[in-house]
Amino acid sequence: MPRDGGTASAVNRGAEVALSGVSKRWGKTSALDNVSFAIPAGSFTVLLGPSGCGKTTCLRLIAGLERVSEGRLTIGGRDVTAAPPAERGVAMVFQSYALFPHLNVAENILFGLKARRVPAAERARRLAEAAALLGIEELLARLPAALSGGQQQRVALGRAIVAEAPVCLMDEPLSNLDAKLRAEMRAEIVALQRRLGITMVYVTHDQTEAMSMADRVILLNRGWIEQDATPDELYARPRTLFAARFVGMPPMNLLPLVRRGETLVVRGTAGPAIAEPIGKNLIAGVRPETMLIAERGLALRLERKEYLGADTVLHCRCGTEALPVLLRPSGRIDFVPGTILHAAFPSSAVALFDEESGVRLG
């Protein structure tokens, strides 16, 4: 279901998208390997991951631009595994916007409807509604070259809106925009999805986009799903070491543990106790913002600091192995490099991972 804050007036006309055991291979190269998930109708789901993880391939399989090697794909409960793109009921917004340079804004938005021979009166109705929704009524006669990046993005969105498809796929749509405009467009896209009630599947490598926009995040790595969760759960309870490293700014500290008496301590240190000895080869994960500068705790040597205004990121080293540790205290910190600090954190802030499997315990 869509997260809290969706508009009550939105008509949920989206469709569920489900992949079951889907794989995609090119020869011996596997882009997706036995991937399964279900995206609820009317929700905003983000496929997140680094370059080469399979997220764009997954989107293209849903769109029908690539053929599934194995598995089953359904949209709205209908098996579309072998269906051509035109029969899937999806609209797609590409990273490049894919606007025709010789056509004006109105012609770009209506291009697909004309190709499907939608009657002129219906085309005019859809164009007027989309232009009003996106605030681009005054741009309809312009060519793409006369538009800013944000305006081109709105035109690409307009083309998806007039298709009136129950599913909209977006592939890194904001990557060509500057930081301020990206933030504005994130809010606009979420508001648009809520208002239309469509199912949105959005691909990005940017965790800020994923965490701020999504109802659910599907984190991919090397063609596998690392975690499928809400943004809150993905941040608070990463399921794997990869998820812990990938999500968070700065990322979670991952500290190998060794047994000392009846407790586990950070390797290369004499303490403090981090956890009970419940297994071998464990790694403790601690978010930088949960580590507080204290009189006692884990001893750290400050190497450098990054002042970010509201807070400061401290880059430190720990123990005889000089393990990297990050802290993110609020405000400005005046310690100079070389200072010895002590970090304290509650046991509830510690996540334990099995080093061999990479999976979180419990």
C-alpha positions in Angstrom: 0.0 0.0 0.0 1.2 3.6 -0.6 2.9 5.2 2.4 1.1 7.8 4.6 0.8 11.2 3.0 -0.8 10.0 -0.3 -3.6 12.2 -1.5 -7.0 10.9 -0.5 -8.5 12.0 -3.8 -6.2 9.9 -5.9 -7.9 7.2 -7.9 -5.9 4.1 -7.6 -5.8 2.9 -11.2 -2.4 1.3 -10.9 -1.7 -2.4 -11.5 0.4 -4.9 -9.6 3.7 -5.8 -11.1 5.1 -9.2 -10.2 8.2 -11.1 -11.1 8.6 -14.8 -10.2 11.9 -16.5 -10.6 13.0 -14.1 -13.4 16.5 -14.5 -14.9 18.1 -12.7 -17.8 21.2 -13.9 -19.4 23.3 -13.0 -22.4 25.3 -16.1 -23.2 27.2 -16.9 -20.0 26.7 -13.5 -18.5 23.8 -13.2 -16.0 22.2 -9.8 -15.5 19.4 -11.1 -13.2 19.4 -14.4 -11.4 16.1 -15.9 -10.1 14.6 -12.6 -9.0 11.1 -12.5 -7.4 9.1 -9.6 -6.1 5.6 -8.2 -6.2 4.9 -4.4 -6.5 1.5 -3.5 -5.1 -0.9 -1.5 -7.3 -0.7 2.2 -6.8 2.6 2.1 -5.0 6.0 3.8 -5.6 8.8 1.3 -5.7 12.4 2.1 -6.3 15.0 -0.4 -7.7 18.2 0.7 -6.1 21.8 -0.4 -6.6 25.2 0.3 -8.1 26.0 0.3 -11.8 25.8 -3.1 -13.2 23.5 -4.6 -10.5 20.7 -5.4 -12.9 18.2 -2.6 -12.0 17.8 -1.2 -15.5 17.7 -4.7 -17.0 14.8 -5.4 -14.6 13.0 -2.3 -15.8 13.4 -3.2 -19.4 12.1 -6.7 -18.8 9.0 -5.2 -17.3 8.6 -2.9 -20.3 9.1 -5.7 -22.7 12.2 -4.1 -24.2 14.2 -7.3 -23.3 13.0 -10.9 -23.2 13.0 -12.9 -20.0 15.4 -15.9 -20.1 13.6 -17.7 -17.3 10.6 -17.0 -15.1 7.3 -15.3 -15.2 6.2 -11.7 -15.3 2.7 -10.4 -14.7 1.1 -7.0 -14.8 -2.3 -6.6 -13.3 -2.5 -10.3 -12.8 -2.1 -10.9 -16.6 0.9 -13.0 -17.8 2.9 -10.7 -20.0 6.2 -12.7 -20.1 6.1 -13.0 -23.9 3.8 -10.0 -24.6 5.2 -7.1 -26.8 5.6 -3.7 -25.1 2.5 -2.2 -26.6 0.3 -4.9 -24.9 1.7 -4.4 -21.4 0.0 -1.2 -20.3 3.2 0.6 -19.2 4.7 4.0 -20.0 8.4 4.7 -19.7 10.5 7.8 -19.0 14.1 7.3 -20.0 17.3 8.9 -18.6 17.8 10.9 -21.8 14.1 12.0 -22.0 14.2 10.8 -25.6 12.5 13.9 -27.0 12.3 14.4 -30.8 14.3 17.6 -31.5 12.3 18.6 -34.6 8.9 18.3 -32.8 7.5 20.9 -30.4 6.4 20.1 -26.9 2.8 19.3 -27.8 3.9 17.0 -30.7 6.4 15.2 -28.5 3.8 14.6 -25.8 1.2 13.3 -28.3 3.6 11.3 -30.5 2.6 7.9 -29.0 -1.1 8.7 -29.1 -0.9 9.6 -32.7 1.0 6.4 -33.5 -1.9 4.4 -31.8 -4.4 6.5 -33.8 -6.2 7.9 -30.7 -8.9 10.3 -32.0 -7.9 14.0 -32.2 -10.5 15.1 -29.6 -9.2 12.6 -27.1 -5.6 13.6 -27.8 -6.5 17.2 -27.1 -8.2 16.4 -23.8 -5.3 14.4 -22.6 -2.8 17.0 -23.6 -4.7 19.8 -21.8 -4.9 17.7 -18.6 -1.3 16.7 -18.7 0.0 20.3 -19.5 -2.1 21.7 -16.6 -1.0 19.0 -14.2 2.7 19.7 -15.0 2.4 23.5 -15.4 3.7 23.5 -19.0 0.8 25.1 -20.9 3.0 28.0 -22.0 5.7 25.6 -23.4 3.6 23.6 -25.8 4.8 25.4 -29.0 8.5 25.4 -28.0 11.1 23.0 -29.4 13.1 20.8 -26.9 16.3 22.9 -27.6 14.6 25.9 -26.1 13.8 24.1 -22.8 15.7 23.8 -19.6 16.6 20.4 -18.1 13.7 20.6 -15.7 11.2 21.6 -18.5 12.4 18.7 -20.7 11.9 16.4 -17.7 8.3 17.6 -17.4 7.7 17.0 -21.1 8.9 13.4 -20.8 6.6 13.0 -17.8 3.7 14.5 -19.9 4.2 11.9 -22.6 3.9 9.2 -19.9 0.9 10.8 -18.4 -1.1 11.0 -21.6 -0.6 7.3 -22.2 -2.9 6.8 -19.2 -1.1 3.5 -18.5 -1.5 1.9 -15.1 2.2 1.4 -14.7 4.9 4.0 -15.2 8.6 3.0 -15.4 11.3 5.6 -14.8 15.0 5.0 -15.5 17.4 7.4 -13.7 15.1 10.3 -14.8 16.9 13.0 -12.7 20.5 12.2 -13.3 21.0 15.0 -15.8 19.7 17.7 -13.5 21.6 19.8 -10.9 21.2 19.1 -7.2 18.6 21.8 -6.5 16.4 20.9 -9.4 16.7 17.2 -8.6 15.3 17.9 -5.1 12.4 19.8 -6.6 11.6 17.2 -9.2 11.7 14.4 -6.6 8.8 16.1 -4.8 6.9 16.8 -8.0 7.2 13.2 -9.2 6.0 11.8 -5.9 3.1 14.2 -5.8 2.2 13.3 -9.3 2.2 9.6 -8.6 0.0 10.1 -5.6 -2.4 12.2 -7.5 -2.7 9.8 -10.4 -2.7 6.6 -8.3 -0.5 4.8 -10.8 2.1 2.2 -10.0 5.5 3.7 -10.3 8.7 1.7 -10.7 11.7 3.9 -10.5 15.4 3.0 -11.1 18.2 4.9 -9.4 21.7 4.5 -8.0 21.1 7.5 -5.7 20.1 6.4 -2.2 18.7 9.9 -1.4 16.2 9.5 -4.2 15.3 6.0 -3.1 14.9 6.8 0.6 13.0 10.1 0.1 10.6 8.9 -2.6 9.8 5.2 -2.2 7.1 3.3 -0.4 9.4 0.3 -0.9 13.0 -0.1 -2.0 14.3 -3.2 -3.7 18.1 -3.2 -3.3 19.9 -5.1 -6.0 23.5 -6.3 -6.2 25.0 -8.4 -9.0 21.6 -9.5 -10.2 20.4 -10.6 -6.8 18.0 -8.9 -4.4 19.9 -8.0 -1.2 16.8 -6.6 0.5 13.2 -5.7 -0.3 11.9 -3.3 2.4 10.5 0.0 3.3 13.1 2.9 3.5 12.8 2.9 7.3 13.6 -0.8 7.6 16.3 -0.7 5.0 18.1 2.0 7.0 17.4 0.7 10.5 17.8 -3.0 9.9 20.0 -3.8 6.9 19.8 -7.5 6.1 23.3 -7.9 4.7 26.7 -6.3 4.8 26.2 -5.0 1.3 23.0 -3.2 2.4 24.8 -1.8 5.5 27.6 -0.4 3.3 25.3 0.9 0.5 22.6 2.7 2.5 23.4 5.6 4.8 25.3 8.8 4.4 28.0 8.2 5.6 27.6 4.4 5.5 27.4 2.1 8.6 30.7 1.4 10.4 31.5 -2.3 10.0 33.9 -3.5 12.7 35.3 -7.1 13.0 35.0 -8.6 16.5 37.1 -11.0 18.5 36.5 -12.8 21.7 38.0 -11.4 24.9 37.0 -13.4 27.9 33.2 -13.6 28.0 32.6 -10.7 25.6 33.3 -9.6 22.0 35.4 -6.5 21.4 36.5 -4.7 18.2 39.6 -6.5 16.8 42.8 -4.8 17.7 41.3 -3.1 20.8 41.0 -4.0 24.5 37.4 -3.0 24.6 34.8 -1.9 25.5 32.5 -5.0 25.2 30.4 -4.9 22.1 28.3 -8.0 22.4 28.0 -11.5 23.9 30.1 -14.2 22.2 27.2 -15.8 20.3 29.3 -16.9 17.3 32.6 -16.7 15.4 33.7 -14.3 12.7 31.2 -11.6 13.5 31.1 -8.0 12.4 29.5 -5.2 14.3 27.6 -2.6 12.4 27.1 0.8 14.0 25.6 3.9 12.3 28.0 6.9 12.6 25.2 9.1 14.0 24.6 6.8 16.9 28.2 7.0 18.1 28.6 9.8 20.6 31.8 11.5 21.8 32.2 10.5 25.5 34.7 10.4 28.3 34.9 6.6 27.9 34.3 4.1 25.1 36.0 3.0 21.9 39.3 4.8 21.6 39.7 6.5 18.2 42.3 8.7 16.6 40.9 11.6 14.5 42.4 11.8 11.0 40.2 14.5 9.3 36.8 16.1 9.5 34.2 17.3 7.1 32.1 20.2 8.3 28.6 20.0 6.7 26.8 22.8 8.6 24.2 21.0 10.6 26.8 18.3 11.6 30.4 17.2 11.1 31.7 13.9 9.8 34.7 12.7 11.7 37.1 10.3 10.0 38.9 8.2 12.6 41.0 5.1 13.0 40.6 2.5 15.7 42.9 0.0 17.4 46.2 -1.6 16.3 44.8 -2.4 12.9 43.8 1.2 12.3 40.2 0.2 11.3 38.3 3.1 9.8 35.4 4.5 11.9 33.1 7.4 11.1 31.2 9.6 13.5 28.6 12.2 12.7 28.0 14.5 15.7 25.8 17.6 15.3 27.2 21.0 14.9 30.8 22.1 14.5 33.6 20.0 16.1 36.8 21.8 16.9 39.1 18.8 17.5 42.3 18.8 15.4 43.6 15.8 13.5 45.6 13.5 15.8 43.2 14.0 18.8 42.3 10.8 20.7 38.5 10.6 21.1 36.2 8.0 22.8 33.0 6.9 21.2 30.1 5.4 23.2 26.9 3.9 21.7 24.0 1.8 23.1 23.9 -1.9 22.6 20.6 -1.4 20.7 22.5 0.5 18.0 24.7 -2.5 17.2 23.8 -4.9 14.3 25.7 -8.2 14.2 26.6 -9.8 10.8 28.1 -13.1 10.0 31.3 -12.3 8.1 31.3 -15.4 5.9 27.7 -15.2 4.7 27.3 -11.5 5.0 23.9 -11.9 6.5 22.6 -10.1 9.7 22.0 -12.3 12.7 18.5 -12.3 14.2 
